[in-house]
């Protein structure tokens, strides 16, 4: 078992961007096909077992989910994304996962599974119940542990999964249409200029003002990534024509969409660094997140 004292946060969330001493050393995005069935055929005792578990929380298991629905579990997707970031040049000290909807696999923990595959003995962190801003919260929690004088290396994985095991509805902006995992390889770096801002209890009409204030306090990024929950016309007026390039995100990948767009921007080895700002709004919860970071050219060999 990994034992750790509670971390001291680098800074409280909001009201504006705070610097995190984290450098992005690598990033990868993976899409997955239909996946496989949970079991090859009907297993009555297993169906009853999962029905009992879900019944405790007042939700119903989808009929036939175990033996007819195909799915990719968070553990399987997280493992592929994490290993794609390697090879690593030392032990990984922390693994953080973030997702917006429940896992299709009720038997295996994605953090526990991937920790067994990574070098070292990573501290596992899992973030949920944050909607589409879960990766922003995971990044802030990671920075509380991985920092100069603390832990050195971390892997953060954002996950989306379209095969939900329960019949309970989710808000429209949290509907998932594909299976995707995005992995970030992070190291403690005192000179890094990663910045993060988070706000809670934000009504739609307040988003534009908060983002305008946060963006005005920073140099204009080379690329501005707007998550699917952000309405560019309402929330980012003038940025389509302003400095930098605005990239929007299609709905269907609430937790990974804006980060997948970030992965596509990774500079090639012969290119220079690129400053990017990502913003996302979770309307159902009233959560707003902003992250500015620098992507460096891909590193060859071990990291």
C-alpha positions as CSV (number, residue, x, y, z in Angstrom):
1,X,0.0,0.0,0.0
2,X,1.2,3.5,-0.8
3,X,0.9,5.8,2.2
4,X,1.1,9.6,1.8
5,X,0.3,12.6,3.9
6,X,-2.2,15.2,2.5
7,X,-0.5,17.5,0.0
8,X,-0.3,21.3,0.4
9,X,-1.9,22.9,-2.6
10,X,0.4,25.1,-4.7
11,X,-2.4,27.8,-4.6
12,X,-6.1,27.8,-4.0
13,X,-8.3,27.5,-7.1
14,X,-9.3,30.8,-8.7
15,X,-9.7,33.7,-9.1
16,X,-7.0,33.8,-11.8
17,X,-4.2,31.6,-13.2
18,X,-1.6,30.4,-10.8
19,X,1.8,29.0,-11.8
20,X,2.4,25.2,-11.5
21,X,6.0,24.0,-11.5
22,X,5.1,21.2,-14.0
23,X,6.6,20.7,-17.5
24,X,4.8,18.6,-20.1
25,X,7.4,16.2,-21.4
26,X,5.1,14.2,-23.6
27,X,1.5,13.8,-24.7
28,X,-0.4,11.1,-26.6
29,X,-4.0,10.5,-27.6
30,X,-5.6,7.1,-28.5
31,X,-8.9,6.2,-30.0
32,X,-10.3,2.7,-29.5
33,X,-12.6,0.5,-31.6
34,X,-15.7,-1.4,-30.4
35,X,-13.8,-3.3,-27.8
36,X,-15.0,-6.7,-26.4
37,X,-17.8,-8.2,-24.4
38,X,-17.5,-8.3,-20.6
39,X,-18.2,-12.0,-20.6
40,X,-18.6,-14.4,-23.7
41,X,-22.1,-15.5,-22.7
42,X,-24.8,-15.2,-20.0
43,X,-23.5,-15.6,-16.4
44,X,-26.5,-15.4,-14.2
45,X,-24.7,-15.2,-10.9
46,X,-22.4,-12.3,-12.2
47,X,-25.4,-10.4,-13.5
48,X,-27.1,-10.7,-10.1
49,X,-23.9,-9.6,-8.4
50,X,-23.6,-6.5,-10.4
51,X,-27.3,-5.8,-10.2
52,X,-27.0,-6.0,-6.4
53,X,-24.1,-3.6,-6.4
54,X,-25.8,-1.0,-8.7
55,X,-29.1,-1.4,-6.7
56,X,-27.3,-0.1,-3.6
57,X,-27.0,3.3,-5.3
58,X,-30.5,3.2,-6.9
59,X,-29.3,2.7,-10.5
60,X,-30.2,-0.1,-12.8
61,X,-27.8,-2.3,-14.8
62,X,-28.5,-2.1,-18.5
63,X,-30.2,-5.4,-19.7
64,X,-27.6,-7.6,-21.4
65,X,-24.8,-5.2,-20.7
66,X,-22.4,-7.9,-19.5
67,X,-22.8,-10.4,-22.4
68,X,-24.0,-8.4,-25.4
69,X,-22.5,-4.9,-25.1
70,X,-18.9,-4.3,-26.3
71,X,-16.8,-1.9,-24.4
72,X,-13.3,-0.7,-23.6
73,X,-12.6,-0.4,-19.9
74,X,-10.8,2.6,-18.4
75,X,-8.1,0.2,-17.2
76,X,-7.4,-1.1,-20.7
77,X,-7.4,2.4,-22.3
78,X,-5.4,4.0,-19.6
79,X,-2.8,1.2,-19.8
80,X,-2.3,1.8,-23.6
81,X,-2.0,5.5,-23.2
82,X,0.4,5.3,-20.3
83,X,2.7,2.9,-22.0
84,X,2.7,4.9,-25.2
85,X,4.3,7.8,-23.3
86,X,7.4,5.7,-22.5
87,X,10.1,4.6,-22.3
88,X,10.7,6.4,-19.1
89,X,14.1,7.5,-17.8
90,X,13.2,6.7,-14.2
91,X,10.4,5.7,-11.8
92,X,7.0,7.3,-12.2
93,X,6.0,8.7,-8.8
94,X,2.4,9.5,-9.4
95,X,-0.5,8.4,-11.7
96,X,-3.6,10.5,-12.0
97,X,-6.7,9.5,-13.9
98,X,-9.7,11.7,-14.8
99,X,-13.1,10.8,-16.2
100,X,-16.5,12.3,-16.5
101,X,-18.8,9.2,-16.6
102,X,-18.6,5.8,-14.8
103,X,-16.4,2.9,-15.8
104,X,-17.9,0.0,-17.7
105,X,-15.7,-2.4,-15.7
106,X,-16.7,-2.7,-12.1
107,X,-14.0,-5.3,-11.3
108,X,-10.7,-3.5,-12.0
109,X,-9.4,-0.1,-10.9
110,X,-7.7,1.8,-13.8
111,X,-5.3,3.5,-11.4
112,X,-4.4,0.3,-9.6
113,X,-4.0,-1.6,-12.9
114,X,-1.7,1.0,-14.6
115,X,0.4,1.5,-11.5
116,X,1.4,-2.1,-11.8
117,X,2.6,-1.5,-15.4
118,X,4.7,1.7,-14.8
119,X,8.2,1.8,-13.4
120,X,8.5,2.6,-9.7
121,X,5.6,2.6,-7.2
122,X,3.3,5.4,-8.3
123,X,0.9,7.1,-5.9
124,X,-2.5,6.6,-7.5
125,X,-5.0,9.5,-7.8
126,X,-8.4,9.3,-9.4
127,X,-10.7,12.2,-10.2
128,X,-14.3,11.9,-11.1
129,X,-17.6,13.8,-10.3
130,X,-16.0,16.9,-11.9
131,X,-17.5,16.5,-15.4
132,X,-15.5,17.8,-18.2
133,X,-13.1,19.8,-16.0
134,X,-11.9,16.6,-14.2
135,X,-8.5,16.8,-16.0
136,X,-8.0,20.3,-14.8
137,X,-8.6,19.2,-11.2
138,X,-6.3,16.2,-11.7
139,X,-3.5,18.6,-13.0
140,X,-3.9,20.8,-9.9
141,X,-3.8,17.8,-7.5
142,X,-0.8,16.5,-9.3
143,X,1.1,19.8,-8.9
144,X,0.5,19.5,-5.1
145,X,2.7,16.4,-5.1
146,X,5.0,16.6,-8.1
147,X,7.0,19.8,-7.6
148,X,10.6,20.7,-6.8
149,X,11.5,19.2,-3.5
150,X,8.6,16.7,-3.8
151,X,7.9,13.9,-6.3
152,X,9.6,14.1,-9.7
153,X,7.5,12.4,-12.4
154,X,3.8,11.9,-13.0
155,X,1.5,10.5,-15.7
156,X,-2.0,12.0,-16.0
157,X,-4.6,10.2,-18.1
158,X,-8.0,11.6,-19.2
159,X,-10.6,9.1,-20.3
160,X,-13.9,8.9,-22.1
161,X,-16.0,5.8,-22.6
162,X,-19.2,5.4,-24.5
163,X,-20.5,2.1,-23.1
164,X,-22.2,3.1,-19.9
165,X,-23.4,0.2,-17.7
166,X,-26.3,2.0,-16.0
167,X,-29.6,3.3,-17.3
168,X,-29.5,6.6,-15.4
169,X,-29.3,9.6,-17.8
170,X,-26.4,12.1,-17.9
171,X,-26.5,15.8,-18.9
172,X,-26.4,16.2,-22.7
173,X,-22.9,17.8,-22.6
174,X,-21.6,14.7,-20.8
175,X,-22.8,12.2,-23.5
176,X,-19.9,10.2,-24.8
177,X,-19.8,9.0,-28.4
178,X,-16.4,7.3,-28.7
179,X,-13.7,5.7,-26.5
180,X,-10.6,7.9,-26.1
181,X,-7.6,8.2,-23.7
182,X,-5.2,11.1,-23.6
183,X,-2.0,10.7,-21.6
184,X,0.3,13.5,-20.3
185,X,3.9,12.9,-19.1
186,X,4.7,15.6,-16.5
187,X,7.9,16.4,-14.5
188,X,8.7,18.8,-11.7
189,X,10.4,21.9,-13.1
190,X,11.0,25.1,-11.2
191,X,11.3,27.0,-14.5
192,X,8.1,25.7,-16.1
193,X,5.3,28.2,-16.8
194,X,2.3,26.0,-16.7
195,X,-0.7,28.0,-15.4
196,X,-4.1,26.9,-14.1
197,X,-7.3,28.6,-13.1
198,X,-10.5,27.0,-11.8
199,X,-13.8,28.5,-10.8
200,X,-16.9,26.9,-9.3
201,X,-20.6,28.0,-9.3
202,X,-20.2,29.8,-12.6
203,X,-23.4,30.6,-14.5
204,X,-23.2,30.7,-18.3
205,X,-23.5,34.5,-18.5
206,X,-20.4,34.8,-16.3
207,X,-18.0,32.6,-18.3
208,X,-17.0,35.4,-20.8
209,X,-16.0,37.8,-18.1
210,X,-13.9,35.3,-16.2
211,X,-12.1,34.1,-19.3
212,X,-11.5,37.6,-20.5
213,X,-9.9,38.6,-17.3
214,X,-7.7,35.4,-17.1
215,X,-6.6,35.7,-20.7
216,X,-5.8,39.4,-20.4
217,X,-3.3,38.6,-17.6
218,X,-1.2,36.4,-19.9
219,X,0.7,36.8,-23.1
220,X,-1.5,35.7,-26.1
221,X,-1.1,32.0,-26.7
222,X,-0.1,30.6,-30.1
223,X,-3.2,28.5,-30.0
224,X,-6.4,28.8,-27.9
225,X,-8.3,25.5,-27.5
226,X,-12.0,25.8,-26.6
227,X,-13.6,22.8,-25.1
228,X,-17.0,21.5,-26.3
229,X,-18.7,23.3,-23.3
230,X,-17.4,26.7,-24.4
231,X,-19.4,28.7,-26.8
232,X,-16.8,30.8,-28.7
233,X,-19.3,33.5,-29.8
234,X,-20.6,33.9,-26.2
235,X,-17.6,33.0,-24.1
236,X,-14.6,34.1,-26.2
237,X,-15.8,37.2,-28.2
238,X,-13.2,38.6,-30.5
239,X,-10.7,35.7,-30.1
240,X,-11.5,34.2,-33.5
241,X,-10.0,37.3,-35.0
242,X,-7.4,38.1,-32.3
243,X,-3.9,37.0,-31.7
244,X,-3.3,33.3,-31.9
245,X,-5.4,30.6,-33.5
246,X,-8.8,29.4,-32.0
247,X,-9.5,25.7,-32.2
248,X,-12.9,24.5,-31.1
249,X,-13.9,21.0,-29.9
250,X,-16.8,18.9,-31.1
251,X,-19.2,17.4,-28.5
252,X,-19.0,13.7,-27.7
253,X,-15.7,13.6,-25.8
254,X,-16.3,15.7,-22.6
255,X,-13.2,14.7,-20.7
256,X,-10.7,14.1,-23.5
257,X,-11.8,16.3,-26.4
258,X,-9.9,19.5,-25.7
259,X,-6.8,17.5,-24.5
260,X,-6.9,15.4,-27.7
261,X,-6.7,18.7,-29.6
262,X,-3.7,19.6,-27.5
263,X,-2.0,16.3,-28.3
264,X,-2.3,17.1,-32.0
265,X,-0.3,20.3,-31.5
266,X,2.8,18.5,-30.1
267,X,5.7,20.2,-32.0
268,X,8.0,18.0,-34.2
269,X,11.7,17.6,-33.2
270,X,12.8,20.4,-35.5
271,X,10.1,22.8,-34.4
272,X,10.2,25.4,-31.6
273,X,8.0,25.4,-28.5
274,X,4.4,26.3,-28.7
275,X,2.3,28.2,-26.1
276,X,-1.2,26.8,-25.8
277,X,-4.2,27.7,-23.6
278,X,-7.1,25.3,-23.1
279,X,-10.5,26.3,-21.6
280,X,-13.5,24.1,-20.7
281,X,-16.8,24.8,-19.1
282,X,-19.0,22.2,-17.3
283,X,-22.5,23.7,-17.5
284,X,-24.3,21.2,-15.4
285,X,-21.9,21.7,-12.4
286,X,-21.0,25.3,-13.1
287,X,-17.2,24.4,-13.2
288,X,-14.8,26.4,-15.4
289,X,-11.2,25.6,-16.1
290,X,-8.3,27.2,-17.9
291,X,-4.8,25.9,-18.4
292,X,-1.9,27.5,-20.2
293,X,1.2,25.5,-20.9
294,X,4.2,25.2,-23.3
295,X,4.5,22.2,-25.6
296,X,8.1,21.4,-26.5
297,X,9.3,19.3,-29.5
298,X,9.0,15.6,-29.0
299,X,11.9,14.0,-27.2
300,X,13.6,11.0,-28.8
301,X,14.5,8.0,-26.7
302,X,13.7,7.7,-23.0
303,X,12.0,10.4,-21.0
